[in-house]
Amino acid sequence: MTGRGARRFGLVWERDAIGHEAALNADFVVLDLDPELCVGAAPYRNLLIEGDNFDALRYLRMTHAGQVKCICIDPPYNTGNRDFIYNDRFVDAEDSFRHSKWLEFMYRRLLLARDLLREDGVIFVNIGEEEMAHLSGLMDQVFPGMKVGTFVWRTRSGANISKDYFVSLDHEYVLCYANKGFSFRGVAKSLAGYGNPDNDPRGDWVNYNLTKGQSYKERPRSYYPLQNPDNGVWYPCNPDRVWAFSSKKMVKSGQKLQSKAMEQIVTERRILWPQNDQTTSYSSLTELFAAIDAGTAHRHLRRGLPELEFWVGKTIGFGMPRYKMFKSDLRQAENPISTLLLPASVKRTEVESIEADTVTILQTGFTSDGSSLLVDMLGTKDFPYPKPLSLIQSLVGQATGPDDLVVDFFAGSGTTGHAVLALNAEEADGNRQFILVSSTEATAAEPEKNVCRDITRRRLEKAVNGYHVPTKKGMKAVDGLGGSFAYLRTRRIPVGDLLDVEHAQLWNALQLLHLGELTPAPEKAPVWVAGGAELQLVYLPRATAAAVKQAAEVAESAAATVIYTWQPELVRQRLIFANIRVEKVPACLALRFGLKL
C-alpha cells in the first residue's frame, strides 16, 4: 500500500481475517449487585466486577471516564499454553492468527481504558517476552506520545534455562504510559549526611561531588583549571568527568549559563579545598611530559589534552576539590525511581551502592512469593503465577496518592486490590479505591469455573478480614487490612429491551456516576436517595405526587440535587428550583454509554 494516506510506520495485524470478538456489540451493559458476596458494610467504595472486561470497561467509561489515576493490569501473556481465551476458546501455539487475535483483544480494551485515565493518569501493563515487542508497538498507537518507560523485574531466584540457546529467561516487564500531568512520587532523599560542623550561617550542608559525568569533549565549557584563591594552588579538571559548573571565561559572546558560574561558587566559599595537599610543579613542558610518561604526574594530566602548556610553572595540587551543598539547595526532596527493580533478597547495602545517591531502586519479590502468599490465604494452587504483592504495591504506591482510584480489568487473583488495601493500611490518610474486573474463565470443558468468585473474591475477603496460616506449631493469625467491597456482575441489555431495565440496575449506575460509591437499592421505597449536603442524588421509580413532594423536601437540605425519573417533564413542572436538575432515565445513561436511541 502506497500513497499519502498509507501508514508508513506502526503495528499492523490481520483484523479482517480473524473476525471481531463476540464481545463487540451495541448492547447496553448493567451491573447487578450480589449482596451475599459483598464484604463489609455499605456504602461500598471498592468494586469487584465479575464478567467480560470489555463489557465492564464500556460500563466504566459511562460512569468513571477521566477519573482513574492508575490502571494496573496483568493480561494473558499469550504463550500458547492455553492461557488466552478469544471468543470463548483457548488460543494455542498452533493457531496461525494467535498474535493477531491477542492484539485485537488488547486493542479494544486499551482504547476503552485510555478514556478512563485522568489528565495525570498512568497505566502499567505487565508482559512477558512473547508479546513484549507487539504490546509496546500497540501501546504506542493507543497512547501516542505517552510512553514513560519499561520496568524490568526478576521473576525467579533460580535459572530458567532455554534448551536451545543456553540463556535464562528470568525477567518480565511492566510497560508504563502516562498523561502529561503524571509524575511518580519518588522516594525521600536521605538527609542523614547533612550537618553543620563549621556553624555556617547558611545551614546544614554535605560534602558533595564537584564534577558531573561528561567528558571534556562533551562539555568543553566545563573543562578548565581551578585555582584556590587562598593559597594559589591549581587543580586540573578530570577530562572524563568535568566540573559541575561552567566558567565565565569559557562562555562565548551571546551565550548564557543555565546555573551559577564557578567563579560565583568560589566567591561564595562553597568549595571544599583539599587540606594539607601534596603539590608539584614543572619548569617546562618537557618535564611535564616526562612525568606523564613515568606515571608520576597528576592523574588528570595526560598527553593529547588541550593546553598542557598552561601547567608549566604552576603549583599543582594532587587532591580533588569538593562542593559544599546546602540542604536548601535541593530542588526536590525526593530521588526519582529507577526502572530497574531488584529482588527483595538483595541486601539494602548493595542496592544503595547501585543507586549512587541519584535514583531509588524499588525492591520486589519473585513470582514464587505471589504463589506462596496465595496458598497461605486460600490453601490452593489453582491460580498459577500470580504477581508478587510487593511488585504491584510498589508501583501503585509510587503512582498514586491517598485518595486516588485504581483500576485493574485483568484482576486475576486480586493482587491489585490487595495492594490498594495494604497501602491504605500503611498510611494514616490512606483512602484509595479499587475497581477490579475478573472473569469466570469458564469454558465448554469447565462450565462451572469461576475465578472471580472462588479466587479473587476469597482473597480480597481474607485481605480485609484476616486469615490463618498453618505452621508447625499450629495456626498463625494474619490480621486483616480493613475495608469493604461490593460484588457485581455484568449483564448485557439489548437496546430494544432498554425500557425494561431494572430499577436497581439504574440506581447502581447513577450512584457510581455521581457519588463513586454504592449502596444497595431500597426496593420498596417510593424515593431513592443517596449523597450528602453538597449533592443529593434522587431516583423516582414512579413520579407520583407523593414521591415528587418527598423529592422536593430532600432537595431543601442540599446545595444541589439531581433527580432521575422516567417522566422528567411531569417532575419539572412541579419542581422549578435553581438547585434541582431533572434527567430522564434510561435515555441519559444510554447517551453517556454511547448508544443512540
N, C-alpha and C positions, 0 to 999 in steps of 0.2 A: 504494500500500500504506500503510495507516494502522494505528494501534493501538500498544499499549505495546511490543510486541516488534519493531516496524519499525525499520529502520536510518534514522536521521534525517540523518546526515552521513557521507559517505565515498565511496569509489570503487566503482562497480558496472559490470560488463561482462557480455556475453551468453555466459555459460558453457554454458548448455544448448544454445544454438544452434550453437556451434562444435564440440561434442563434446570428449571428453577426448583428451589426447595418446596416441599409440601407446606412449609410454614408460611410461605408467601401467599397472602390472601387479603381481601378487602374487608374481612370481618372486624367487628368491634371486639375489644378484649375487656373483660371484667375480672375482678378479684373476689373470690369467695373466702370469707373468714371462717376458719375452723376453730371454735373456742376450745375444743377438747385438746388441741395440740399447741395452743398458745402457752407461753411460760411467763409467769409473773402477772402483775396487775396492770390493767389499762389505766390511762391511755398508753398505747404502745408506740414508741418512737423507733424501734428496730423492727424490721420486717424480714421474714423468711418466706420466700415465694416458691411454691412447687409448680413446675410447668416448663414449657418450652421457653428458653430465654429470649427467643425472637419475639414471642408474644409479650413477655414481661417487659422487654425493652420498649416496645411500642406503647405499652401502658405507661411506663415511667416517663417516656417522652411527653406524654399528656400531663402528668402530674408533677414532674420534677425537672423539666427542661431548664438548663442553665443554673442548677442548684447544687450540683455534685462537685465536691472539692477533689476527691480522689477515687479513681476506678482502679481496682487491682484484680486481675484475672489470671487464671491458670488454665488456658484452653487445652483441648486434646492435642497431643504432640504429633499425631498422625504418623506413628511409627510403622503402621501396617500390621501391628499386633492386636487388632480388634479393640483399639482404644478410641475410635472415632466413628460416630453414628451419623449417617447422612440419609435423610428421608427414611428414618426408622430402620436402617440396615447398616451393619458394620461395613466399613471400607477396609479391605485387606490389601496386602502388599502387591497383589497381582492385578489390582484394578488400574487400568491404563489411564483413568481420569482421577486417580487418587489425589494428586496435588491440586488439580483444578477444583474438585469438589470441596476440598478443605479451604481453598482461597475464597470461593464463593460463599461458603458457610461463614467464614470470618468477616468477609467484606460487608455482608448485610448487617451483621451485628455491630461492627465497629462504626459504621455510618450512623446507626442509632445512638451508640454510646457517645459519639462526638457531640451530639446535641444536648447531652446531659451535663457536660462539663461547664463549670463556672468560668469566668474570664481569667481566673487564676487557677484553673483546674489542671489535673495531671492524670495520666493513665499509665499504669505499669502492666506489661504483658509478659508472663513467664513463657519461655520456649526452649526447646532443645535443638540439637544440631539439624534434625530432619527438615524443619521448616524455618530455621533462623533467617536464612537469606530471603526466602519468599515473604516471610512476615515483615521483615524490615522494609522491603520494597512496597508491600501493600500498605503499611502504615505511613510511608512517605506520601502515598497517594491520598489516603483518607485524612491524614493530619499534616498537610503540606507546611513546611517551614516550622514545624513544632518539635522536631527531634531534639531531645536533651542529651541522651547518651544511652549506653548499654551497660548495665551492671553485670558483672561476672562473679559467680559464686561456685565453690566446690561442693559437689553433691555427695561425695563419699570420702571415707578415710582411707580405704584400700584402693587397689587398682582395678580398672575395668578394661582389661587389655583386649584390643582388637586382634582377632585371629589372623587377619590378612596383613595388617600394617605395623604391628607391634607398637601401638600407641594407646594410651589410656584416655578414654573419653570420660572424664570425671568432672566436667563443668557444665553448667547451664547458664542461661542468660535471662535478663529481665530488661526488655526494651522500655524506654521511658520517653514519652512525648507529653508536651505541656503547652498551655496557652501562655502568652507573653507575660501575664501578671504573676506567674508562678515562681516560687523560689523555695529551695529546701531550707529548713530551719537551721541547719548546721549544728555543730557541737561547740559548746563554750570552750574558749581557749583557756589553757591552764595559766593562771597568773601567779603560780607559786614561786616563780623565779624572780618576780619583781620585788624590789626593796629600795631603800634609800640610805645606803651606808655612809654617804658623804653629806647627808642632810641638804640635798639640793632642794631649793625652794620650789622647783617645778614639779616635785612629787616623785613617786616611785618610778624606777627605771630598771632596765635589764640590759646586760652586756650582749649586744646583738651583732650579727654579721654585717660588715660594711660593703660586701660585694653582692653581685647577682649573677645568675647563671647564663651569661652570654660572653662570647669571646670578643677580643678587640676588633676583629673584622666585622662582627655583627653589630657592635655598639662602639664605634670609633670615638664618639663624643665622651664616652665614659672611660677611656683609656688614656691616662696621663699620670705624671709623677705627683706625689702628695708630700707636702712638707709640714713638719711640726714647727709652728711659729715660735714655740718656747725655747727650742734648742737648735733649730736649723737642720735637723736630720731629715733626709729624704727617704721616701718609701716607694719602690716600684709597684706598679699595678700588675696584678695577675693577668697575663694575656688570655687565659682561658676562663677567667671569671672576673669581669671588670668591676669598677666601683659602682655602688648603688646610686650615686648621684653624679650628674654631669657637671662639667666645669664651665664657667662663663667664658673662659679663654678658648674653649673648643666649639662654641656656638657661632655659626656663621651669621652674617648680616641678614636680618629678616626672620630668623628662626627664634622660637620661643621655647623655654624649658617648661615641662609639664609639672615639675616639682621643684623644690629648693635646689639651688646650686651648691656644690661642695664648698665654695668659699663661705657661704652663709652658715653652713653646718659647722665649719671650723670656727667662725666668728662667735657662734652661739655656744662654743665649747661643748660640743656634743660628740667629739671624737675621743675615744679612749686610747691614748697613745701608749705604745709599749714602754714599760718601765725597766730601767737598768738594761737597756737593749744593747746587744752586740752590734758594732758598726764596722764598716770598712770603707776604703776609698781607692780609686785607681787614678794614677797620674797620666795615663794615656789609654787610647783605645786598644793598643796592642796588649797592654797589661790586663785590660778588662777581658779581651778575647782569650788570653791565656788562662785567666781564672775560670771563664766559662768552660773551656775545653778540659780543664783539670777538675771541674765539678766543685770548685770552692766558691764560686760567685753566688750572689743572691739567686734563689730558686726561680725568681720571676724574670731574670735576665738571661737571654739566650740568643744565639746567632739568628739573624733573619728578622728580628723585631725592629720596628721603626725607631729612629732617633736614639740609637745606643750611645752616640757621642755625647748626649746630654749628661750622662752619668760620670763622665771624666771630671775629676776634681771635686765631686760631690761627696758629702758624708752620707753613707747609705746604711740604713737600719735593716737588720735581718728579721725583726719581728713583724707583726701584722696589726695595723690599726683596727679598732673595732668601733661599733656605733652605740651611742648611749640612747636607747629607745625608751621613751617615757610611756607610761600606761595611757596617758592622754593622747598619744599618737595613734593608737589603734583605731583604724577605720571601722572595724567590726569586732564585736566581742566574741564572734564565733569563727571557727575554721570550716571551710566547705567540706563536704563529704566526698570521698573517693568512689569511683565506680567499681573499684576492686573490693570485694567482700571477702574477708578471711574467716576461716573456721574458728569457732569459739575455743577450740583446743589449742590454738596458737597463743603462746604466753603474751601477756599485755606488754611486757618489756620489748619483745621482738616486734610487736605491732608499732610501738612508739618509735622504734628505730627506723622503721619504714616511713612513718608519717613525716618525720623531719620537721615538725612544728608548722607545716604548711597546710596539710589536709588531715581529716579524720577518717580512719578506715573502720567501717562498721564490721562487727563480727556476727556470724550466724552459724547455726548448727547444720548438720547433714540431713539428707533425706531420711536416714535411719532414725534420727531424733524425732522427726514428724511421725514416723511409723510407731515408734515406742510410745510416744505420748497418746496416740490414738488407741493403742492396745490398752494402755493404762486406763483410759477414760471409758472405752466401750467393751474391752475384752475381746476384740475381734480384729482380724487382719483382712477383712472383706474389702477395704478400700486401699489399693496399692499406691505407694509413693506419694503420700501427702507432703506438702511443703512443710519445712520446719517452722514452727510458730515464730521463732526468733527472726527469720528472714522477713516475713510479712510484717511483723510488729516493728522491725527496724525501718522498713521503707514507709509504711503508713505513718509511723511516728514522726519521721522526718518530713513527710509531705503535708501533714495536717495539723491544725490547731485543736484546742479542746472542744470546740462546738461544731466541728465540720462533719459533713456527710460523706460516708464511704460506701461504694457500691462494688459488688462482685457478682457478675452474672454467669460465672462458671464456678459456683461456690464449692463444689465437690464435698469434702468432709467438713467444711465450715471454718477453715483456718483463718480467713479474713475476719469473720465475725468474732472469733475467739481473740484475735489480735486487738480488735477495737475494744472489747470488754477489758482486756488486760491493760491497755493503755489508759482507759478511763479509771481503772482501779489504782494505777500507779500515780496518777496526777490528782491533786486536790480539787482541781476545777475540771477534771475530765468529763466531758458530756457529749462525746462523739456519737453519731448514729450510724447504723449499718443497714443496708438493704442487700440481702443475699438472694440469689436465684439459683435453684438447684433442680435438676430434672429427676425423674424416676429412673431413667436409663433402662426402662423396660423394653424388651424385645419380644419377638414371637417365641423365642426359646425360653425367655424368662418373663412372662407377662405380669407376674406379681412383684417384680423387683421395684423397690422404691428407695433410692439412695437419699433423697431429700428427707423423707420421713424417718427412715431407720438409721441413718448415719448422721447427716447434717444436723437434724433437729436434736437427736440424742446427745451429740457432742455439745451443742450450744446449751442445752438444758443443764448438762453437768458442769459446763463452764460457769453458768450463772449460779447454780445451787451448790456446787461442790460434788465430790465423789470420793470413793475409797479405792486404794490400790493395794493388792495383796503383796505382802512381803514375807520373808522367812519367819518374822516374829509376829505375824498377824496382819491385820488390815491397817493401812496408814490413811488417815483422813487428809484430803486436799480441800482447802477452803474454797468456797465459791467466790466469784468476782462480782456478783450482784448484777442487776439489770433485768430486762424483760424483753420479750419479742412476740410478735404476732405471727401466726402461721396462716398463710393464704394459698389459694390455688388459682391459677389462670383458667379462664373459660372463654371460648370464642362465642360471640353472638352474631349470627348473620344480620346484615344490615336490614333486611326485610323484617326481622323479628325484634328490632331495637325498641319498639314501643312496649315490648313485653319484658324488658329488663327489670330485674327485681329492685325493690326499694333499697334493700341492704347493700346491693352492689353499687348503686348510685351513691349511697351515703359513704361507702368506703372511698370512692374516688374523690368525692367532694372534700372529705376530711384531709386526705393526703394532698390534694391540690392547694388548700388554703392554710392548713394547720401543720402539715408534716407529721401528723400522728394519727393514731387510730383508736377508736372506742367502738365496741360492738353496738349494732343498731338497736334502738329501743323499739322493738317491733310493734307494740300496741299503742305507742304514744301518738297523738294527733300532730304534735310538733316535735321535730328532732332538732336538738340544739347542742352545739359544741363551741368552744372558744373561750374568750375572756373579755376583759374591759376594752382592749384595743379593737378586737374583731369578734363578732358573733356570727357563727355560721348556722343558718336555719334551713331545714328542709321540710317541705309540706307535702306529705304523701297525697293529701287531698286538701284543696283550698276551700274548706268550709268557713263560714263566717266566724265560728269559734276559734278555728285554727289561725285565721288571719289576725284576729284580735290578740291572741296569745303571742303571735309573732311580733306585733307592734309593741307589746309590753316588754318582750325580750330586747328589742332594739333600743329601748329607752336607757338601758344600762351599759351600752357600748358606744364607743366613738364611731364605729362603722359596723354595718350589718349587711350580709349578703344572704338573700332569700332565694332558694331554688324551688321551683314549682312547675307542675305540668300545665298550669293555667296562669301564665305571667300577666296577661292583660287584666284579668279579673283582680289579681292581687295588686297590681299597680294602681288601679282605680281607687282602692281602699287605703293604700299606704303611700301617701305622697309626702315623703320626708327626705331631706337632703342627705341624711346619713344612711339611707337604705338603697340598696341596689337589688333589683329583681332579675333573675335569669331563668331561662326555660330549660328544663331537662326533658329528654336526654340530648337535645339538639346542641346545647353549648359544649357538652363534653365530646360529642361526635365531631364537632368542628375543631376542637383542640387536638383530637385524635388524628385528624386529617381526612375525615370522611365527608363526602358531600351527600346530604340527604335530599 
